[in-house]
């Protein structure tokens, strides 16, 4: 199976790298293109056998499954210009959340799926969010699940969960890296610990906590229970966090991302009306 990746920005590049590192495909099975060819060529520095094509049309024509990793507002024009290359036997996969499988299906004659990756897939971990189009063949749906299982855990989501699931899976690493960074800065400012040491300790704590959860040693609740000894120091810190009302804070985060998502969706709907 030949795999195409159109758009080698952050997520397109991560996807191509992960597919190779996860042994989902060999380098020579992957064809890429980008508006700026030089950017696509950078992948060859690490993967010299990757095939860099001049045009998206070349990628589509030569590949069986095509991951479309372009900006959401570029989709309508891209699909209109390249429709004839998406023959019925192919599968088009959008990796962007505001573009629905239904919009893809209206524009293309082939099987269509939305698969939202996460930066964690670069480490062959985390989840990929899958929503198959109504007319997607069962064969292609199974192939995409199998392909993406090499780089993470494919999880089927309903359309109405798209934004919040994306917040958790795709935006979550940025949110929590920001929180961890503030955790480190506060430690350095309040205690004088060197930032380099605090960063190492915090990063290893985060990785270790992830391993505990992954191996099912503890749930989030039981982990807190094990660490928080009655009358101990950890409990005093938890009280401060409770007073800060983090649930309300994250509620505001989800509201902000949902508002931006609705704005993007409206813009894309308008663009599809006049591609």
C-alpha positions, 0 to 999 in steps of 0.5 A: 500500500502506498501512502500519501501525505499532502502538507508537510507542516508540523502534523504532516511531518510528524505523521510521516515520521511516525508511520515509518518509525512505527513500521506501518510503512517503508520509507519508499512507500510514502509520497509527500508534497508541500506547497514549498517543495524545500520543506518536503525535502527536509524529510529526506534528511532523516528518511532518504527513500521517501518520495517527494512529489512536485504536486498534490496531484502526483501524490494522489495519483500514485497512492492508495490512501492520502492523508490531507494535512493542509490548513482547514480553509484550504480544503474546499479549493484543494478538493475541487482542484484535485477531485478527478485524481481521487478515484473510487478505489482510494481513501482520503483522510483529513487530519483536521477537526473542522472538516467533516467526513460528510464534507469530504464525501460531498466533494470526492467519489472515494472513501473518506475518513477523518483521523485526528492525530496527536503529537504524542503519536511521534513517540508511537503513543497516545490516541488517534481520533477516527470518524469514518464517512457514511459511505466509507467502505468497511475495508478502508475503515479497517485498513486505516485502523490497522495503519494508525494502530502502529503509531497510537491507539485509534479511537472512534468518536462521534461527530459531536465529540470532535472538539472536546476529544481533540482538546484532550488528545491534540491540544492536551499536550500543549496545555499540560506542557504549559502547566508543567512549565509553570510548575517548574518556574514556580519551584525555581522562583520560590525555592531557588532550585536550578531550572535545569534540575527542576525541569529534569525532575518534573519531566521524569515525574510526568513520564513516570506517572504516565507509565503508572497509568499505562501499566494500570498500577493506579487510576488517577484517583488511587494514585492521588490517594497513595501519595496523599498521606493524611495530615501530610505535606501533599495534602496541603498542596492539594488544598491550594489546588482545590481552592483554585477551582481547576475544574472551573478553569478548565471549563473556561478552556473548553469554552474558549476552544469550542468558540474558536472551533465554531468560528472555524466551522462557519468559515469552512462551511462558507468556503465550501459554498464558494470554493 
